[in-house]
Amino acid sequence: MRRPVHAQAMHGRADTPPLGVHALVFEGGWSREEAGRVIAGSARAGFDLVEVPLLDPDTLDAAMTWELLEEHGLSASASTGLTFETDISSSSADVRAAGKALLTKAMQKAAQFGARHFVGVTYSAMGKYAQPASAEQWQHCVASLKELAAIAADLGLEYGLEVVNRYETNLLNTTAQAMEMIADVGADNMLVHIDTYHCNIEERTMAAAVLACKDRLGYVHIGESHRGYLGTGSVDFGSFFQALAAVDYTGPITFESFSSAVVSPTLSNALCVWRDLWEDSEDLATHAQRYMAAQWHAAAMNRAAGVRM
Ligand code: MN
């Protein structure tokens, strides 16, 4: 399948990884009008890639998405999060089957609009568990992921496991745990998806989190501690970007931010978006693209000067 022309040459520096933005920065839905505003806004803000949430794959029009990406010269990734009704680590075979069916459908849609990365909380429910993960839960997850990684490979997709904080899963709260899961699954197309918002809660340092998964790190979310404007919270982006540059990271780096100004019926409540962190999507996105490009530029200069983490 032909994929949309990569827009990096148009927007970014040649040595900068593709910079992306989550659709929910602009719109909470994916009608033609909404998708058009997301993709046009992402291109205007200087991004190379747009991340499309696929929580409800049946409602997404892949052909329309493909067309709009082509029109604006952007590429796309796809992300999702499971619920307790579709948890592939569940002790119920029926629940696991429902999760695998949903993820398969979502991956098919992602491939149809040219995505290469299928990421997010793709291994458990995205929600608060009332107990620690059991050995049985881990094994159910491993078995499900083996099947799903094979389906992803057939579709030409990398399958990302997003490491999230303890209130959103009980399975993968650190990048070291994600590396263990990937080792147990044993699939070449499975990657670690790191997110600075979650890292800031769970990991010892931002750099240590990157170094622990450097051999399988393939997707990055950049989010501030309150999920608003980058640089206005407590995340240590300097050391995080320096670690990315030090390990020669080349995958997508995607900005994620949520405010009650833009609401998704499927995602906003799951992510506990209760507050208004910003109003102006365009200003937020433009600021984030510049911030991320500048962080990468500074980190790459230090890398070139021989700085090692
Ligand atoms: Mn994230």
Boltz pocket constraint, residues with backbone or C-beta under 6 A from the ligand:
constraints:
  - pocket:
      binder: B
      contacts: [[A, 162], [A, 195], [A, 221], [A, 256]]
      max_distance: 6.0
